[in-house]
């Protein structure tokens, strides 16, 4: 498997989704701050906010990557690269899964 190409494709996806990832990181930090305030109500509100941020960034990165590739017509170019379907799929899965972790 061509790991350098997979890594480059992951970085490409992160680059296109950098705003959403940074906003999710900020939302995760705010929600963890609310959890740390103390008390049952702030813990519940912070936890609900954290789960909401994680679900939203997961959905947004997948949709954003698919729509971005269709809109910019980058999929034919990427598929002309010397990679297999397995490597392309691996880069998409790893890129989208790892972009969800900054919020948590």
Backbone as a ProteinNet text record, in pm:
[ID]
protein_1_A
[PRIMARY]
XXXXXXXXXXXXXXXXXXXXXXXXXXXXXXXXXXXXXXXXXXXXXXXXXXXXXXXXXXXXXXXXXXXXXXXXXXXXXXXXXXXXXXXXXXXXXXXXXXXXXXXX
[TERTIARY]
84.5	0	89	51.6	126.8	85.6	151.5	111.2	137.9	238.3	264.5	151	96	-17	-143.2	-163.3	-278.5	-268.8	-149.6	-129	-154.8	-112.3	-136.9	-285.9	-359.1	-503.5	-575.5	-528.2	-586	-562.5	-440.2	-410.1	-492.4	-520.6	-604.5	-745.2	-800.2	-934.4	-936.9	-834.9	-827.7	-817.4	-743.3	-727.6	-861.7	-938.7	-1067.8	-1167.7	-1152.1	-1245.1	-1187.3	-1083.4	-1012.6	-1102.1	-1192.7	-1280.1	-1374.1	-1435	-1526.7	-1453.1	-1331.4	-1254.1	-1216.8	-1176.2	-1141.3	-1263.5	-1377.3	-1499.7	-1542.8	-1525.7	-1559	-1464.5	-1337.6	-1242.4	-1281.9	-1320.7	-1364.6	-1492.4	-1586.6	-1711.1	-1686.2	-1593	-1556.8	-1491.7	-1405.9	-1341.4	-1443	-1537.2	-1641	-1728	-1765.7	-1852	-1778	-1650.1	-1573.8	-1554.9	-1545.2	-1540.2	-1668.7	-1781.6	-1911	-1920.8	-1869.2	-1870.8	-1788	-1676.3	-1585	-1632.9	-1735.5	-1785.1	-1834.2	-1899.2	-1948.7	-2099.3	-2153.7	-2298.4	-2359.8	-2473.3	-2540.6	-2591.7	-2647.5	-2703.9	-2595	-2484.9	-2377.4	-2312.7	-2303.5	-2249.9	-2339.1	-2469.3	-2563.6	-2563.3	-2566.1	-2565.3	-2435	-2324	-2194.6	-2180.3	-2229.1	-2221.3	-2309.1	-2428.8	-2517.1	-2454.3	-2395.2	-2328	-2209.2	-2132.2	-2017.1	-2060.1	-2162.5	-2211.6	-2266.1	-2336.5	-2389.5	-2277.4	-2171.6	-2057.8	-1991.8	-1974.7	-1909.9	-1993.3	-2125	-2211.5	-2212.3	-2219.6	-2223	-2093.7	-1977.4	-1852.1	-1835.5	-1883.8	-1875.4	-1959.2	-2079	-2166.3	-2116.5	-2069	-2026	-1900.9	-1807	-1685	-1712.5	-1796.9	-1829.7	-1902.9	-2007.2	-2083	-1997.6	-1918	-1834	-1730.3	-1670.5	-1571	-1634.4	-1747.4	-1814.2	-1862.3	-1928.5	-1978.7	-1865	-1759.1	-1645.5	-1577.4	-1564.6	-1502.8	-1591.4	-1720.9	-1811	-1817.2	-1815.2	-1823.4	-1695.7	-1581.6	-1453.3	-1402.1	-1473.5	-1433.8	-1292.7	-1261.4	-1129.8	-1125.8	-1241.7	-1243.5	-1179.2	-1208	-1138	-986.5	-940	-795.9	-737.8	-805.3	-754.8	-750.7	-852.7	-855.5	-753.4	-698.3	-592.2	-455.7	-449.7	-323.7	-292	-165.4	-128.1	-165.6	-294.8	-343.8	-456.2	-481.8	-590.6	-715.8	-827.2	-951.2	-938.5	-862.5	-841.7	-768.9	-666.1	-591.8	-677.8	-757.4	-846.1	-949.6	-1009.6	-1109.6	-1046.4	-926.2	-855.4	-830.4	-789.3	-763.6	-891.8	-1003.1	-1129.7	-1175.3	-1166.3	-1211.6	-1123.3	-991.6	-901	-911.3	-924.4	-936.1	-1061.7	-1174	-1299.9	-1308.7	-1255.1	-1258	-1166.6	-1049.9	-955.6	-995.7	-1075	-1119.4	-1229	-1288.6	-1390.5	-1330.3	-1204.6	-1144.8	-1107.4	-1076.2	-1039.3	-1148.2	-1274.4	-1380.9	-1398.2	-1346	-1365.4	-1239.3
-117.7	0	123.8	221.7	345.1	442.9	432	509.8	659.3	695.9	838.8	903.7	833.2	886.3	890.2	789.3	788.4	906.4	931.1	1043.6	1176.8	1188.2	1310.8	1333.2	1227.1	1240.3	1277.1	1224	1260.7	1408.6	1455.8	1597.9	1686.4	1639.3	1714.3	1728.5	1620.6	1627	1719.2	1711.7	1799.9	1945.1	1971	2108.4	2165.1	2085.9	2134.2	2150.8	2079.1	2085	2158.6	2237.1	2298.9	2390.5	2464.2	2553.4	2474.4	2370.6	2288.4	2219	2172.5	2104.6	2201.8	2322.9	2422.4	2465.5	2480.7	2515.4	2402.2	2278.9	2165	2158.2	2187.8	2190.8	2297.8	2415	2522.4	2482.9	2422.7	2378.3	2270.4	2178.9	2075.8	2134.9	2234.9	2299	2374	2442	2513.7	2415.4	2305.5	2209.4	2142.5	2113.7	2057.8	2160	2287.4	2392.9	2400.2	2382.6	2382.3	2262.2	2146.8	2027	2049.5	2118.6	2138.3	2243	2319	2421.8	2358.7	2246.4	2177.4	2182.6	2088.4	2081.8	1986.8	1934.2	1836.2	1900.3	2021.5	2086.2	2120.8	2176.4	2211.9	2087.1	1980.5	1855.1	1801.2	1802.5	1750.7	1836.3	1967.7	2057.9	2044.5	2040.4	2026.6	1894.6	1787.1	1656	1648.8	1705.5	1708.9	1792.3	1904.3	1989.4	1917.1	1843.9	1770.2	1662.1	1587.3	1482.9	1545.3	1657.6	1726.3	1772.9	1827.9	1874.2	1756.5	1646.5	1530.5	1472.2	1465.5	1414	1509.3	1638.1	1736.5	1736.1	1730.2	1732.4	1603.2	1493.6	1367.4	1373.4	1424.2	1433.3	1538.8	1651.2	1759.8	1724.5	1653.3	1620.9	1521.9	1424.2	1327	1395.6	1471.1	1539.5	1643.6	1717	1820	1763.6	1650.1	1589.6	1536.8	1471.3	1416.6	1529.3	1629.4	1740.3	1823.3	1842.4	1918.6	1851.6	1719.9	1649.5	1651.8	1645	1651.1	1791.7	1891.2	2029.3	2073.2	2037.8	2077.9	1981.5	1872.2	1770.1	1716.7	1694.5	1641.9	1489.4	1424.6	1279.2	1215.9	1264	1204.1	1220.4	1335.7	1354.8	1260.3	1248.4	1161.1	1016.5	976.1	838	812.8	919.6	900.2	884.4	908.6	890.3	741.8	709.2	567.1	506.7	504.8	444.3	348.3	257.3	161.9	213	145.6	181.1	158.7	58.2	30.8	147.1	199.7	311.8	437.9	462.1	578	566.2	449.2	426.9	437.3	383.9	393.7	539	620	761	833.6	800.5	864.9	825.9	698.5	651.8	708.2	699.5	750.7	902.4	971.9	1117.6	1163.4	1099.3	1139.7	1096.4	980.5	936.7	1023.4	1054.8	1132.8	1279.3	1329.3	1468	1485.4	1375.3	1382.5	1388.2	1347.8	1340.1	1473.4	1580.5	1705	1761.4	1730.7	1787.4	1713	1592.6	1515.6	1506.2
0	0	0	-77.8	-92.6	18.4	134.1	251.1	234	155.3	135.5	56.1	-39.4	-115.9	-30.1	52.5	143.5	239.2	291.6	383	311.9	188.4	112.7	89	60	40	169.8	282.3	412	439.5	414.4	435.4	342.4	220.1	127	184	236.5	295.3	416.2	499.3	615.6	572.9	465.6	418.1	373	300	253.5	367.4	475.6	588.6	709.1	688.9	801.9	884.8	822.6	898.7	988.9	934	1014.1	1127.8	1101.6	1205.6	1317.4	1281.4	1383.9	1464.7	1398.2	1471.6	1564.1	1519.6	1605.7	1725.5	1704.1	1814.8	1916.4	1867.2	1958.1	2031.5	1960.1	2024.5	2128.4	2098.4	2195.8	2319.1	2299.3	2413.8	2499.8	2436	2511	2589.6	2524.7	2594	2710	2693.1	2805.6	2917.2	2879.7	2981.5	3061.6	2995.1	3064.2	3157.4	3112.6	3197.2	3323.3	3310.4	3424.1	3523.2	3488.1	3579.6	3708.9	3698	3816.3	3823.6	3892.1	3906.7	3804.5	3838.4	3753.8	3625	3633.4	3514.9	3413.6	3459.3	3365.5	3306.4	3383.6	3330.2	3219.2	3242.4	3142.9	3016.6	3032.3	2917.1	2839.1	2909	2843.3	2769.9	2829.8	2766	2642.1	2649.3	2531.9	2421.2	2457.1	2358.3	2295.3	2374.4	2322.9	2224.1	2258.4	2168.2	2039.8	2052.8	1935	1843	1900.1	1819.2	1749.2	1818.3	1756.6	1643.2	1660.5	1554.8	1436	1462.7	1353.8	1273	1337.6	1261.8	1183.1	1237.4	1163.4	1036.1	1046.1	928.7	830.8	882.1	793.9	714.8	775.2	701	588.8	614.9	510	395.4	428.3	323.2	251.7	327	266.7	171.7	208	119.5	-8.2	4	-114.3	-205.1	-147.6	-228.3	-286.7	-210.6	-260.4	-378.4	-372.4	-483.9	-607.7	-588.5	-704.5	-762.5	-675.5	-720.8	-792.5	-738.9	-796.8	-902.4	-924.6	-1022.8	-995.6	-867.2	-833.2	-830.7	-828.6	-824.2	-948.1	-1070.9	-1185.6	-1178.5	-1126.4	-1111.8	-1008.5	-894.4	-788.5	-835.5	-911.2	-958.5	-1069.6	-1130.4	-1229.1	-1162.4	-1031.9	-959.5	-946.8	-923.9	-912.6	-777.4	-747.6	-623.4	-659.3	-568.6	-589.8	-518.9	-545.8	-477.4	-327.6	-287.4	-145.4	-77.9	-142.6	-85.3	-78.5	-181.7	-181.8	-70.2	-57.4	46.7	185.3	201.1	329	366	269.3	299	338.5	273.5	308.2	448.3	480	611.6	722.3	706.3	809	822.4	711.4	716	784.7	755	817.5	962.9	995.8	1136.4	1222	1170.8	1251.4	1259.7	1165.4	1175.7	1280.1	1325.5	1429.8	1568.9	1584.2	1716.7	1779	1703	1771.4	1860.2	1830.9	1913.1	2044.5	2053.9	2175.4	2245.3
[MASK]
++++++++++++++++++++++++++++++++++++++++++++++++++++++++++++++++++++++++++++++++++++++++++++++++++++++++

